[in-house]
Amino acid sequence: MNTLMSVPAVLAESNSARAVRISAAAGIAALALSAAWAAPAWAHDSLISSNPEASEVLDASPEEVVLEFSGAGLTTGEGITNDIWVLDDDGENWATEDPAVVEGSVMSTELREELPNGEYEIRYRAVYSDGHDEELTFTFEVDAPEEEPAPKSPAEASGAAATPDADEVTGPQAGPAESGEPSPAEPVEDNPAAEEGGFPVWTAAAIGGGVLLVIIIALVLVRRKLATGDRENS
C-alpha cells in the first residue's frame, strides 16, 4: 500500500522540477534577447580625441581643429551636415566658411586667421555611422606670450641722442623772430641798418663827401679858367 502511494508523489515532484527548469531557461532567453536589443543603444559612437584637447591652454594659435570619433566613420551625403565652429566670447566664428572635411571617422576644419589670446568654444555636429547625430561643445584657451619690442641698434641710439627734438629747434629760438624783436646776437645799437630808417650812415657820408669833392674840383676849374681869361685880355 505504501509503495503504490509513493509513485504519484514521485511523478508530481518530477513535473515540478521540470517546470522550474523550463521557467529558468525562458527567463535566461528573455534576458539575452533584451540585451541584444539594447546593445545598439549602449554602443553609440562618440568623440574619442581632439586637437586642441578640451580645456587645453595653448601658447600659440592652432592652424586647424581636428576631431576623431569612434565607430566605422561619419555618415555623409546630400542633406547631411557634419561641421565644426570655433567661437570666441562674442560669438564670432573663426573657422573657415567652407564645410568641415570628413575622412572616415575624422573631421577637421582650418582657421581663417591666427587666433588672438582668449578662450574659445569648439562646437561640432556629427552624424555617426550608427545613424544617430549630436551637437556638443568644449573649450580651449590661447595664451601666447607677448612679443617684446626689439632693442635699438647702437647707430639708432646715438642718432636719436644727437638729433634734437623739434621743440628744442623751433621753441625758444623761434620766439624772437616770430614776435618781431631783434635777436640777442644782433643788438639794435650795433646794427647800422637800424639807423635813419634803415639807410646806413656811412653810405650817406660817402655820398656827401663825393658831392663836396666834385664841387671843389668844379670851383678850381672855374677859377683857373677865369684867371686864364684875364691874362689873355691883358
N, CA, C and O of each residue as an XYZ file, in Angstrom:
936
protein
N       0.832     -1.204      0.000
C       0.000      0.000      0.000
C       0.853      1.235      0.000
O       0.549      2.170     -0.741
N       1.875      1.294      0.765
C       2.795      2.429      0.815
C       3.520      2.585     -0.504
O       3.752      3.708     -0.952
N       3.882      1.475     -1.138
C       4.595      1.537     -2.416
C       3.729      2.110     -3.493
O       4.223      2.913     -4.285
N       2.466      1.755     -3.581
C       1.549      2.276     -4.576
C       1.301      3.768     -4.404
O       1.148      4.477     -5.398
N       1.257      4.254     -3.195
C       1.002      5.678     -2.941
C       2.236      6.540     -3.229
O       2.078      7.746     -3.420
N       3.396      6.017     -3.268
C       4.609      6.811     -3.480
C       4.845      7.121     -4.953
O       5.545      8.092     -5.239
N       4.330      6.391     -5.871
C       4.537      6.621     -7.313
C       3.969      7.947     -7.758
O       4.680      8.708     -8.415
N       2.691      8.280     -7.428
C       2.173      9.608     -7.826
C       2.986     10.743     -7.225
O       3.173     11.782     -7.857
N       3.461     10.548     -6.028
C       4.256     11.605     -5.401
C       5.542     11.840     -6.160
O       5.962     12.983     -6.340
N       6.170     10.761     -6.608
C       7.425     10.898     -7.369
C       7.153     11.588     -8.691
O       7.915     12.456     -9.116
N       6.072     11.203     -9.334
C       5.725     11.837    -10.610
C       5.451     13.325    -10.442
O       5.870     14.123    -11.281
N       4.766     13.710     -9.388
C       4.448     15.126     -9.136
C       5.712     15.924     -8.908
O       5.851     17.048     -9.390
N       6.634     15.329     -8.167
C       7.898     16.023     -7.882
C       8.699     16.198     -9.167
O       9.315     17.249     -9.345
N       8.721     15.229    -10.065
C       9.447     15.318    -11.326
C       8.860     16.411    -12.207
O       9.608     17.159    -12.835
N       7.531     16.519    -12.265
C       6.879     17.555    -13.064
C       7.214     18.957    -12.536
O       7.434     19.871    -13.331
N       7.255     19.140    -11.225
C       7.589     20.438    -10.628
C       9.022     20.845    -10.977
O       9.268     22.002    -11.318
N       9.958     19.916    -10.895
C      11.346     20.235    -11.219
C      11.490     20.603    -12.682
O      12.246     21.504    -13.045
N      10.738     19.878    -13.527
C      10.814     20.177    -14.949
C      10.260     21.575    -15.227
O      10.807     22.306    -16.052
N       9.196     21.941    -14.551
C       8.589     23.257    -14.751
C       9.551     24.366    -14.315
O       9.657     25.406    -14.966
N      10.244     24.125    -13.211
C      11.216     25.119    -12.739
C      12.328     25.300    -13.765
O      12.738     26.426    -14.048
N      12.810     24.210    -14.314
C      13.895     24.302    -15.290
C      13.445     25.028    -16.548
O      14.187     25.828    -17.117
N      12.232     24.744    -16.970
C      11.699     25.413    -18.168
C      11.552     26.908    -17.929
O      11.882     27.710    -18.803
N      11.059     27.291    -16.755
C      10.884     28.709    -16.428
C      12.222     29.430    -16.388
O      12.351     30.553    -16.875
N      13.212     28.774    -15.805
C      14.541     29.377    -15.722
C      15.130     29.573    -17.108
O      15.719     30.616    -17.394
N      14.975     28.584    -17.962
C      15.504     28.713    -19.322
C      14.806     29.826    -20.074
O      15.445     30.565    -20.823
N      13.507     29.956    -19.886
C      12.767     31.013    -20.557
C      13.214     32.385    -20.076
O      13.321     33.322    -20.868
N      13.474     32.504    -18.790
C      13.938     33.773    -18.244
C      15.295     34.169    -18.812
O      15.527     35.324    -19.172
N      16.190     33.176    -18.882
C      17.521     33.457    -19.429
C      17.428     33.887    -20.893
O      18.132     34.806    -21.312
N      16.591     33.252    -21.651
C      16.416     33.600    -23.058
C      15.870     35.010    -23.204
O      16.295     35.763    -24.081
N      14.918     35.367    -22.331
C      14.337     36.710    -22.392
C      15.383     37.767    -22.074
O      15.435     38.809    -22.727
N      16.220     37.503    -21.068
C      17.289     38.448    -20.728
C      18.280     38.599    -21.872
O      18.717     39.708    -22.181
N      18.633     37.483    -22.498
C      19.573     37.547    -23.608
C      18.995     38.334    -24.768
O      19.702     39.115    -25.405
N      17.712     38.135    -25.048
C      17.071     38.868    -26.137
C      17.006     40.362    -25.833
O      17.227     41.187    -26.720
N      16.706     40.708    -24.592
C      16.659     42.118    -24.196
C      18.030     42.771    -24.332
O      18.144     43.912    -24.780
N      19.065     42.038    -23.942
C      20.425     42.568    -24.053
C      20.805     42.784    -25.510
O      21.483     43.754    -25.851
N      20.358     41.862    -26.369
C      20.670     42.004    -27.791
C      20.008     43.236    -28.385
O      20.615     43.935    -29.196
N      18.762     43.512    -27.986
C      18.060     44.700    -28.480
C      18.648     45.972    -27.913
O      18.646     47.002    -28.587
N      19.143     45.929    -26.710
C      19.651     47.144    -26.055
C      21.086     47.470    -26.444
O      21.537     48.594    -26.224
N      21.814     46.516    -27.016
C      23.229     46.728    -27.318
C      23.469     47.931    -28.229
O      24.378     48.708    -27.937
N      22.713     48.140    -29.317
C      22.967     49.309    -30.169
C      22.843     50.620    -29.413
O      23.609     51.547    -29.672
N      21.905     50.722    -28.489
C      21.729     51.964    -27.733
C      22.910     52.210    -26.814
O      23.286     53.363    -26.603
N      23.498     51.183    -26.269
C      24.635     51.349    -25.357
C      25.923     51.630    -26.124
O      26.857     52.183    -25.543
N      26.011     51.273    -27.404
C      27.257     51.360    -28.159
C      27.262     52.537    -29.112
O      27.873     52.436    -30.176
N      26.606     53.666    -28.787
C      26.609     54.850    -29.644
C      28.032     55.339    -29.866
O      28.861     55.288    -28.956
N      28.319     55.817    -31.090
C      29.620     56.420    -31.371
C      29.746     57.734    -30.613
O      28.750     58.332    -30.205
N      31.016     58.181    -30.429
C      31.265     59.413    -29.677
C      32.639     59.958    -30.031
O      33.426     59.297    -30.708
N      32.918     61.170    -29.567
C      34.225     61.789    -29.768
C      35.249     61.089    -28.872
O      35.023     60.922    -27.674
N      36.383     60.680    -29.468
C      37.395     59.979    -28.668
C      38.696     60.780    -28.528
O      39.481     60.511    -27.618
N      38.942     61.767    -29.419
C      40.129     62.615    -29.278
C      39.932     63.896    -30.067
O      39.100     63.962    -30.972
N      40.713     64.923    -29.710
C      40.613     66.206    -30.397
C      41.940     66.936    -30.311
O      42.740     66.707    -29.405
N      42.151     67.806    -31.263
C      43.311     68.703    -31.260
C      42.832     70.085    -31.711
O      42.510     70.271    -32.884
N      42.781     71.067    -30.783
C      43.233     71.016    -29.383
C      42.289     70.190    -28.510
O      41.136     69.940    -28.861
N      42.827     69.775    -27.351
C      42.030     68.993    -26.424
C      41.133     69.908    -25.588
O      41.359     71.115    -25.501
N      40.122     69.314    -24.984
C      39.219     70.074    -24.131
C      39.978     70.661    -22.951
O      40.755     69.965    -22.297
N      39.750     71.963    -22.675
C      40.354     72.709    -21.564
C      41.860     72.900    -21.719
O      42.526     73.290    -20.760
N      42.412     72.634    -22.901
C      43.856     72.811    -23.103
C      44.188     74.304    -23.245
O      43.414     75.063    -23.828
N      45.342     74.716    -22.707
C      45.835     76.091    -22.827
C      47.027     76.060    -23.771
O      48.043     75.434    -23.469
N      46.910     76.733    -24.915
C      47.941     76.721    -25.941
C      48.786     77.990    -25.859
O      48.269     79.065    -25.555
N      50.092     77.863    -26.132
C      50.962     79.037    -26.150
C      51.095     79.609    -27.557
O      51.904     80.509    -27.783
N      50.309     79.097    -28.504
C      50.268     79.632    -29.865
C      48.942     79.232    -30.497
O      48.337     78.231    -30.116
N      48.503     80.017    -31.457
C      47.232     79.728    -32.120
C      47.341     78.460    -32.962
O      48.331     78.293    -33.674
N      46.352     77.556    -32.905
C      46.385     76.368    -33.783
C      46.058     76.773    -35.220
O      45.425     77.801    -35.458
N      46.492     75.964    -36.157
C      46.188     76.219    -37.562
C      44.892     75.556    -37.992
O      44.261     75.997    -38.952
N      44.480     74.485    -37.283
C      43.257     73.783    -37.611
C      42.721     73.081    -36.367
O      43.410     72.967    -35.353
N      41.487     72.615    -36.467
C      40.849     71.825    -35.411
C      40.545     70.448    -35.987
O      39.928     70.330    -37.046
N      40.991     69.393    -35.270
C      40.809     68.022    -35.747
C      40.065     67.221    -34.677
O      40.468     67.213    -33.514
N      38.976     66.546    -35.071
C      38.176     65.728    -34.164
C      38.146     64.288    -34.691
O      37.965     64.063    -35.887
N      38.322     63.323    -33.793
C      38.264     61.908    -34.163
C      37.160     61.225    -33.358
O      37.034     61.436    -32.151
N      36.366     60.407    -34.042
C      35.215     59.766    -33.427
C      35.378     58.244    -33.480
O      36.147     57.709    -34.279
N      34.640     57.573    -32.613
C      34.607     56.110    -32.641
C      33.654     55.641    -33.738
O      32.918     56.441    -34.317
N      33.675     54.369    -34.010
C      32.762     53.819    -34.998
C      33.410     53.660    -36.358
O      34.603     53.906    -36.531
N      32.594     53.240    -37.326
C      33.083     52.935    -38.667
C      33.282     54.173    -39.526
O      33.791     54.060    -40.641
N      32.900     55.344    -39.048
C      33.033     56.575    -39.826
C      31.758     57.390    -39.783
O      30.671     56.867    -39.535
N      31.911     58.695    -40.032
C      30.746     59.570    -40.028
C      29.920     59.361    -41.285
O      30.436     58.968    -42.332
N      28.634     59.630    -41.161
C      27.723     59.497    -42.291
C      27.751     60.783    -43.103
O      27.593     61.870    -42.548
N      27.948     60.669    -44.399
C      27.994     61.834    -45.281
C      26.989     61.649    -46.405
O      26.487     60.550    -46.638
N      26.706     62.742    -47.097
C      25.767     62.679    -48.207
C      24.967     63.957    -48.295
O      25.096     64.843    -47.450
N      24.143     64.050    -49.315
C      23.329     65.241    -49.529
C      22.352     65.433    -48.375
O      21.654     64.503    -47.970
N      22.314     66.662    -47.850
C      21.411     66.980    -46.752
C      21.921     66.573    -45.390
O      21.227     66.790    -44.397
N      23.118     65.984    -45.299
C      23.686     65.573    -44.009
C      24.783     66.560    -43.632
O      25.699     66.806    -44.416
N      24.690     67.118    -42.446
C      25.619     68.167    -42.013
C      26.572     67.646    -40.951
O      26.149     67.246    -39.866
N      27.851     67.654    -41.265
C      28.915     67.447    -40.291
C      29.780     68.719    -40.338
O      30.352     69.037    -41.381
N      29.875     69.429    -39.240
C      30.589     70.706    -39.293
C      31.193     71.052    -37.939
O      30.827     70.484    -36.910
N      32.152     72.022    -37.967
C      32.853     72.480    -36.764
C      32.836     74.003    -36.759
O      33.076     74.635    -37.788
N      32.555     74.589    -35.603
C      32.620     76.037    -35.413
C      33.608     76.334    -34.287
O      33.684     75.590    -33.309
N      34.362     77.422    -34.430
C      35.295     77.879    -33.400
C      34.855     79.286    -33.007
O      35.077     80.235    -33.760
N      34.242     79.429    -31.852
C      33.579     80.669    -31.450
C      34.353     81.365    -30.335
O      34.823     80.720    -29.398
N      34.482     82.713    -30.447
C      35.094     83.477    -29.364
C      34.025     83.952    -28.392
O      32.868     83.545    -28.495
N      34.405     84.815    -27.443
C      33.459     85.263    -26.423
C      32.310     86.070    -27.010
O      31.234     86.140    -26.416
N      32.532     86.687    -28.183
C      31.486     87.485    -28.823
C      30.640     86.661    -29.786
O      29.744     87.200    -30.436
N      30.911     85.368    -29.885
C      30.144     84.512    -30.779
C      30.624     84.531    -32.218
O      29.955     83.982    -33.093
N      31.767     85.148    -32.485
C      32.299     85.185    -33.847
C      32.959     83.852    -34.188
O      33.704     83.292    -33.383
N      32.676     83.354    -35.387
C      33.208     82.070    -35.821
C      34.538     82.286    -36.544
O      34.595     83.009    -37.538
N      35.615     81.653    -36.041
C      36.947     81.797    -36.611
C      37.300     80.665    -37.569
O      38.381     80.677    -38.158
N      36.415     79.692    -37.737
C      36.650     78.627    -38.713
C      36.366     79.154    -40.115
O      35.636     80.131    -40.284
N      36.947     78.501    -41.117
C      36.706     78.925    -42.491
C      35.243     78.720    -42.853
O      34.526     77.948    -42.217
N      34.817     79.438    -43.900
C      33.435     79.326    -44.335
C      33.160     77.994    -45.032
O      32.003     77.595    -45.166
N      34.201     77.311    -45.470
C      33.999     76.015    -46.123
C      33.531     74.974    -45.106
O      33.903     75.050    -43.936
N      32.720     74.004    -45.535
C      32.296     72.938    -44.611
C      33.496     72.148    -44.100
O      34.538     72.092    -44.753
N      33.340     71.539    -42.932
C      34.406     70.717    -42.369
C      34.694     69.533    -43.293
O      33.805     69.026    -43.978
N      35.949     69.108    -43.293
C      36.374     67.977    -44.128
C      36.196     66.687    -43.329
O      36.680     66.583    -42.202
N      35.508     65.711    -43.905
C      35.265     64.426    -43.248
C      36.027     63.336    -43.991
O      35.854     63.148    -45.195
N      36.868     62.626    -43.259
C      37.598     61.491    -43.805
C      37.424     60.316    -42.855
O      38.149     60.189    -41.869
N      36.460     59.464    -43.158
C      36.154     58.327    -42.286
C      35.596     58.806    -40.958
O      34.544     59.443    -40.913
N      36.303     58.498    -39.876
C      35.845     58.897    -38.546
C      36.543     60.165    -38.059
O      36.456     60.494    -36.876
N      37.244     60.894    -38.960
C      37.954     62.128    -38.598
C      37.310     63.305    -39.317
O      37.036     63.243    -40.516
N      37.071     64.386    -38.562
C      36.514     65.608    -39.126
C      37.426     66.762    -38.733
O      37.864     66.845    -37.586
N      37.716     67.657    -39.686
C      38.645     68.752    -39.419
C      38.205     70.017    -40.134
O      37.451     69.968    -41.106
N      38.693     71.171    -39.631
C      38.459     72.458    -40.278
C      39.647     73.364    -40.016
O      40.247     73.315    -38.943
N      39.988     74.191    -40.993
C      41.070     75.162    -40.832
C      40.517     76.465    -40.260
O      39.316     76.725    -40.327
N      41.416     77.284    -39.693
C      41.041     78.592    -39.165
C      41.341     79.650    -40.225
O      42.325     79.541    -40.957
N      40.492     80.673    -40.303
C      40.671     81.687    -41.339
C      41.808     82.642    -41.033
O      42.314     83.295    -41.945
N      42.230     82.749    -39.768
C      43.398     83.551    -39.407
C      43.847     83.178    -38.002
O      43.171     82.427    -37.298
N      44.997     83.711    -37.605
C      45.566     83.375    -36.298
C      44.664     83.876    -35.183
O      44.144     84.990    -35.242
N      44.482     83.034    -34.156
C      43.604     83.398    -33.048
C      44.341     84.287    -32.053
O      45.450     83.949    -31.638
N      43.750     85.419    -31.658
C      44.342     86.199    -30.574
C      44.140     85.502    -29.232
O      43.362     84.554    -29.122
N      44.841     85.978    -28.229
C      44.709     85.365    -26.904
C      43.264     85.449    -26.420
O      42.574     86.445    -26.640
N      42.825     84.386    -25.758
C      41.471     84.350    -25.232
C      40.947     82.927    -25.170
O      41.643     81.982    -25.543
N      39.704     82.778    -24.692
C      39.065     81.464    -24.581
C      38.137     81.253    -25.771
O      37.451     82.177    -26.207
N      38.123     80.025    -26.292
C      37.320     79.702    -27.468
C      36.503     78.436    -27.211
O      36.893     77.551    -26.449
N      35.352     78.394    -27.884
C      34.462     77.235    -27.781
C      34.433     76.510    -29.120
O      34.159     77.111    -30.158
N      34.718     75.218    -29.085
C      34.587     74.382    -30.277
C      33.211     73.722    -30.225
O      32.898     72.975    -29.298
N      32.405     74.011    -31.232
C      31.077     73.398    -31.345
C      31.072     72.529    -32.606
O      31.443     72.981    -33.689
N      30.652     71.296    -32.447
C      30.649     70.392    -33.595
C      29.319     69.658    -33.685
O      28.648     69.411    -32.683
N      28.961     69.318    -34.926
C      27.789     68.479    -35.186
C      28.265     67.303    -36.017
O      28.899     67.479    -37.057
N      27.951     66.090    -35.547
C      28.407     64.869    -36.211
C      27.235     63.914    -36.396
O      26.411     63.743    -35.498
N      27.173     63.290    -37.580
C      26.183     62.251    -37.863
C      26.959     60.934    -37.942
O      27.754     60.732    -38.860
N      26.723     60.036    -36.971
C      27.547     58.842    -36.815
C      27.086     57.705    -37.722
O      26.003     57.733    -38.307
N      27.964     56.702    -37.812
C      27.672     55.561    -38.686
C      26.481     54.758    -38.200
O      25.837     54.082    -39.002
N      26.165     54.810    -36.900
C      25.023     54.037    -36.396
C      23.706     54.785    -36.589
O      22.649     54.304    -36.180
N      23.772     55.975    -37.221
C      22.545     56.684    -37.576
C      22.178     57.832    -36.665
O      21.397     58.692    -37.072
N      22.701     57.892    -35.448
C      22.305     58.993    -34.569
C      23.245     60.178    -34.786
O      24.359     59.999    -35.279
N      22.811     61.381    -34.425
C      23.621     62.588    -34.553
C      23.581     63.353    -33.237
O      22.680     63.166    -32.420
N      24.566     64.209    -33.049
C      24.604     65.029    -31.840
C      25.387     66.302    -32.121
O      26.190     66.365    -33.052
N      25.136     67.318    -31.295
C      25.841     68.598    -31.367
C      26.340     68.925    -29.962
O      25.544     69.176    -29.058
N      27.664     68.923    -29.783
C      28.261     69.133    -28.465
C      29.338     70.212    -28.554
O      29.716     70.640    -29.644
N      29.826     70.645    -27.390
C      30.846     71.688    -27.347
C      31.895     71.369    -26.292
O      31.650     70.602    -25.361
N      33.075     71.976    -26.456
C      34.093     72.010    -25.406
C      34.949     73.249    -25.651
O      34.870     73.842    -26.726
N      35.758     73.648    -24.685
C      36.514     74.893    -24.773
C      38.016     74.647    -24.696
O      38.474     73.623    -24.188
N      38.768     75.612    -25.213
C      40.222     75.656    -25.046
C      40.624     77.124    -24.978
O      39.792     78.008    -25.187
N      41.891     77.386    -24.689
C      42.360     78.761    -24.494
C      43.687     78.975    -25.228
O      44.527     78.078    -25.296
N      43.856     80.174    -25.769
C      45.126     80.591    -26.371
C      45.753     81.641    -25.463
O      45.141     82.672    -25.184
N      46.969     81.380    -25.005
C      47.681     82.300    -24.117
C      49.121     82.424    -24.615
O      50.052     81.948    -23.965
N      49.299     83.065    -25.771
C      50.627     83.217    -26.364
C      51.365     84.364    -25.678
O      50.752     85.390    -25.385
N      52.680     84.216    -25.412
C      53.444     85.310    -24.800
C      53.517     86.499    -25.737
O      53.650     86.341    -26.950
N      53.430     87.700    -25.159
C      53.501     88.911    -25.960
C      54.935     89.181    -26.394
O      55.874     88.988    -25.622
N      55.096     89.631    -27.638
C      56.428     89.896    -28.175
C      56.955     91.220    -27.616
O      56.255     92.232    -27.603
N      58.224     91.183    -27.149
C      58.854     92.400    -26.650
C      59.437     93.183    -27.818
O      59.899     92.582    -28.788
N      59.425     94.542    -27.743
C      59.994     95.334    -28.837
C      61.482     95.080    -28.982
O      62.190     94.929    -27.987
N      61.963     95.031    -30.228
C      63.377     94.772    -30.494
C      64.225     95.929    -29.996
O      63.835     97.082    -30.173
N      65.394     95.661    -29.366
C      66.251     96.749    -28.880
C      66.826     97.545    -30.038
O      67.060     97.004    -31.119
N      67.053     98.829    -29.812
C      67.615     99.689    -30.841
C      69.088     99.375    -31.041
O      69.793     99.019    -30.096
N      69.549     99.512    -32.287
C      70.961     99.328    -32.580
C      71.750    100.513    -32.042
O      71.171    101.575    -31.811
N      73.086    100.357    -31.832
C      73.895    101.496    -31.350
C      73.788    102.710    -32.251
O      73.763    103.839    -31.761
N      73.723    102.497    -33.585
C      73.615    103.632    -34.501
C      72.311    104.378    -34.294
O      72.291    105.609    -34.273
N      71.198    103.623    -34.137
C      69.902    104.269    -33.911
C      69.880    104.999    -32.586
O      69.324    106.092    -32.480
N      70.492    104.389    -31.564
C      70.502    105.029    -30.254
C      71.309    106.313    -30.286
O      70.865    107.321    -29.737
N      72.520    106.314    -30.931
C      73.333    107.521    -30.994
C      72.680    108.575    -31.864
O      72.751    109.765    -31.557
N      72.038    108.149    -32.955
C      71.346    109.107    -33.813
C      70.212    109.788    -33.097
O      69.987    110.985    -33.275
N      69.490    109.033    -32.283
C      68.390    109.630    -31.535
C      68.905    110.609    -30.506
O      68.258    111.620    -30.233
N      70.100    110.318    -29.913
C      70.646    111.215    -28.907
C      71.196    112.485    -29.526
O      71.124    113.553    -28.918
N      71.769    112.379    -30.783
C      72.379    113.541    -31.412
C      71.368    114.440    -32.073
O      71.645    115.623    -32.270
N      70.209    113.929    -32.424
C      69.200    114.722    -33.109
C      68.315    115.421    -32.096
O      67.657    114.754    -31.296
N      68.279    116.771    -32.107
C      67.431    117.477    -31.147
C      65.966    117.308    -31.492
O      65.605    117.062    -32.642
N      65.151    117.442    -30.502
C      63.714    117.370    -30.718
C      63.243    118.597    -31.473
O      63.902    119.637    -31.488
N      62.085    118.450    -32.100
C      61.519    119.571    -32.836
C      61.219    120.745    -31.922
O      61.357    121.895    -32.337
N      60.807    120.478    -30.673
C      60.517    121.557    -29.724
C      61.766    122.335    -29.382
O      61.717    123.546    -29.167
N      62.924    121.611    -29.331
C      64.159    122.295    -28.997
C      64.603    123.204    -30.128
O      65.221    124.241    -29.886
N      64.284    122.814    -31.394
C      64.720    123.606    -32.534
C      63.807    124.796    -32.755
O      64.285    125.910    -32.972
N      62.516    124.581    -32.703
C      61.567    125.630    -33.050
C      61.000    126.340    -31.844
O      60.185    127.250    -31.997
N      61.407    125.949    -30.642
C      60.823    126.544    -29.444
C      61.400    127.897    -29.103
O      60.979    128.908    -29.665
N      62.359    127.938    -28.189
C      62.879    129.221    -27.729
C      63.552    130.023    -28.826
O      63.475    131.251    -28.790
N      64.233    129.382    -29.838
C      64.946    130.115    -30.855
C      63.999    130.834    -31.796
O      64.331    131.894    -32.327
N      62.828    130.267    -32.005
C      61.900    130.891    -32.937
C      61.107    131.999    -32.295
O      60.417    132.735    -33.001
N      61.173    132.149    -30.997
C      60.346    133.127    -30.312
C      60.610    134.552    -30.726
O      59.657    135.228    -31.115
N      61.860    135.083    -30.675
C      62.103    136.486    -31.017
C      61.745    136.803    -32.453
O      61.214    137.878    -32.731
N      62.034    135.858    -33.407
C      61.732    136.145    -34.798
C      60.244    136.265    -35.011
O      59.793    137.119    -35.774
N      59.464    135.414    -34.343
C      58.022    135.471    -34.514
C      57.437    136.719    -33.872
O      56.429    137.237    -34.351
N      58.033    137.204    -32.822
C      57.493    138.377    -32.129
C      57.984    139.680    -32.729
O      57.508    140.743    -32.330
N      58.952    139.643    -33.705
C      59.451    140.855    -34.314
C      60.560    141.525    -33.546
O      61.019    142.584    -33.971
N      61.016    140.979    -32.449
C      62.081    141.556    -31.648
C      63.421    141.136    -32.215
O      63.516    140.060    -32.806
N      64.469    141.946    -32.059
C      65.793    141.587    -32.591
C      66.386    140.432    -31.830
O      66.112    140.230    -30.647
N      67.200    139.681    -32.527
C      67.898    138.566    -31.903
C      68.953    139.076    -30.954
O      69.528    140.137    -31.198
N      69.234    138.352    -29.865
C      70.285    138.787    -28.929
C      71.634    138.909    -29.607
O      72.477    139.675    -29.139
N      71.878    138.175    -30.706
C      73.162    138.266    -31.402
C      73.278    139.522    -32.233
O      74.382    139.861    -32.661
N      72.164    140.246    -32.487
C      72.175    141.454    -33.291
C      71.480    142.587    -32.546
O      70.322    142.880    -32.843
N      72.140    143.235    -31.589
C      71.532    144.333    -30.838
C      71.225    145.516    -31.741
O      71.859    145.699    -32.780
N      70.246    146.318    -31.337
C      69.788    147.447    -32.145
C      70.877    148.464    -32.335
O      71.067    148.949    -33.451
N      71.619    148.815    -31.269
C      72.611    149.881    -31.360
C      73.790    149.508    -32.221
O      74.481    150.412    -32.692
N      74.073    148.236    -32.462
C      75.203    147.821    -33.278
C      74.815    147.522    -34.709
O      75.665    147.093    -35.489
N      73.601    147.723    -35.075
C      73.118    147.414    -36.411
C      72.966    148.691    -37.203
O      72.024    149.446    -36.960
N      73.880    148.971    -38.166
C      73.788    150.231    -38.910
C      72.501    150.347    -39.697
O      71.986    151.448    -39.890
N      71.979    149.225    -40.152
C      70.762    149.295    -40.957
C      69.580    149.747    -40.160
O      68.558    150.124    -40.733
N      69.686    149.722    -38.832
C      68.571    150.142    -37.995
C      68.541    151.654    -37.826
O      67.527    152.173    -37.359
N      69.614    152.407    -38.184
C      69.657    153.853    -38.021
C      69.113    154.538    -39.254
O      69.252    154.036    -40.369
N      68.489    155.692    -39.050
C      67.951    156.542    -40.091
C      67.050    155.770    -41.041
O      67.228    155.797    -42.259
N      66.110    155.103    -40.475
C      65.101    154.418    -41.273
C      65.643    153.273    -42.063
O      65.046    152.884    -43.067
N      66.760    152.711    -41.648
C      67.292    151.559    -42.352
C      68.340    151.916    -43.389
O      68.873    151.000    -44.016
N      68.695    153.252    -43.632
C      69.734    153.639    -44.599
C      71.046    153.795    -43.866
O      71.095    154.580    -42.918
N      72.133    153.093    -44.240
C      73.398    153.147    -43.499
C      73.972    154.554    -43.462
O      73.902    155.265    -44.464
N      74.545    154.981    -42.322
C      75.119    156.319    -42.132
C      76.364    156.490    -42.971
O      76.592    157.551    -43.553
N      77.191    155.418    -43.035
C      78.443    155.564    -43.789
C      78.195    155.760    -45.266
O      78.998    156.393    -45.952
N      77.081    155.219    -45.772
C      76.763    155.426    -47.189
C      76.408    156.877    -47.449
O      76.834    157.458    -48.448
N      75.632    157.459    -46.558
C      75.275    158.878    -46.709
C      76.503    159.767    -46.623
O      76.624    160.737    -47.372
N      77.422    159.442    -45.709
C      78.643    160.238    -45.577
C      79.491    160.141    -46.827
O      80.058    161.142    -47.265
N      79.591    158.950    -47.415
C      80.384    158.781    -48.630
C      79.812    159.573    -49.779
O      80.547    160.207    -50.536
N      78.481    159.537    -49.912
C      77.839    160.292    -50.997
C      78.062    161.791    -50.803
O      78.386    162.521    -51.739
N      77.878    162.224    -49.553
C      78.087    163.655    -49.284
C      79.513    164.097    -49.561
O      79.733    165.170    -50.123
N      80.497    163.268    -49.167
C      81.898    163.603    -49.445
C      82.184    163.668    -50.930
O      82.927    164.536    -51.389
N      81.590    162.739    -51.691
C      81.801    162.746    -53.141
C      81.259    164.000    -53.787
O      81.901    164.614    -54.640
N      80.060    164.365    -53.362
C      79.445    165.593    -53.909
C      80.305    166.817    -53.599
O      80.518    167.673    -54.458
N      80.799    166.888    -52.349
C      81.635    168.019    -51.950
C      82.916    168.058    -52.768
O      83.373    169.137    -53.145
N      83.505    166.893    -53.051
C      84.727    166.845    -53.833
C      84.486    167.324    -55.249
O      85.307    168.050    -55.809
N      83.361    166.922    -55.836
C      83.018    167.381    -57.186
C      82.868    168.892    -57.225
O      83.321    169.540    -58.169
N      82.225    169.464    -56.190
C      82.023    170.917    -56.141
C      83.361    171.640    -56.053
O      83.572    172.654    -56.720
N      84.253    171.122    -55.239
C      85.572    171.763    -55.073
C      86.343    171.730    -56.383
O      86.953    172.726    -56.772
N      86.318    170.564    -57.079
C      87.021    170.470    -58.362
C      86.441    171.437    -59.364
O      87.174    172.082    -60.115
N      85.112    171.541    -59.378
C      84.471    172.469    -60.319
C      84.872    173.915    -60.043
O      85.145    174.683    -60.966
N      84.905    174.273    -58.763
C      85.308    175.644    -58.407
C      86.743    175.924    -58.832
O      87.055    177.010    -59.319
N      87.625    174.922    -58.641
C      89.029    175.121    -59.022
C      89.137    175.308    -60.516
O      89.877    176.179    -60.974
N      88.421    174.515    -61.285
C      88.472    174.623    -62.736
C      87.925    175.966    -63.207
O      88.481    176.606    -64.100
N      86.813    176.380    -62.582
C      86.225    177.672    -62.965
C      87.192    178.806    -62.668
O      87.351    179.726    -63.470
N      87.851    178.730    -61.484
C      88.793    179.799    -61.113
C      89.969    179.840    -62.074
O      90.409    180.923    -62.461
N      90.493    178.663    -62.474
C      91.604    178.643    -63.424
C      91.204    179.218    -64.767
O      91.960    179.940    -65.416
N      89.970    178.867    -65.165
C      89.500    179.368    -66.445
C      89.375    180.890    -66.419
O      89.712    181.561    -67.395
N      88.894    181.428    -65.308
C      88.735    182.860    -65.194
C      90.094    183.538    -65.202
O      90.277    184.585    -65.823
N      91.066    182.916    -64.490
C      92.406    183.517    -64.452
C      93.047    183.508    -65.818
O      93.727    184.470    -66.174
N      92.862    182.478    -66.586
C      93.414    182.391    -67.923
C      92.808    183.448    -68.819
O      93.503    184.054    -69.634
N      91.532    183.667    -68.672
C      90.851    184.671    -69.495
C      91.341    186.078    -69.177
O      91.484    186.905    -70.077
N      91.594    186.351    -67.918
C      92.081    187.670    -67.536
C      93.438    187.947    -68.134
O      93.696    189.072    -68.560
N      94.351    186.924    -68.184
C      95.674    187.095    -68.723
C      95.630    187.342    -70.216
O      96.417    188.122    -70.752
N      94.703    186.673    -70.883
C      94.584    186.881    -72.325
C      94.044    188.278    -72.643
O      94.454    188.878    -73.636
N      93.165    188.786    -71.847
C      92.601    190.101    -72.096
C      93.630    191.205    -71.825
O      93.583    192.263    -72.453
N      94.515    190.972    -70.933
C      95.502    191.992    -70.639
C      96.651    191.931    -71.633
O      97.588    192.724    -71.542
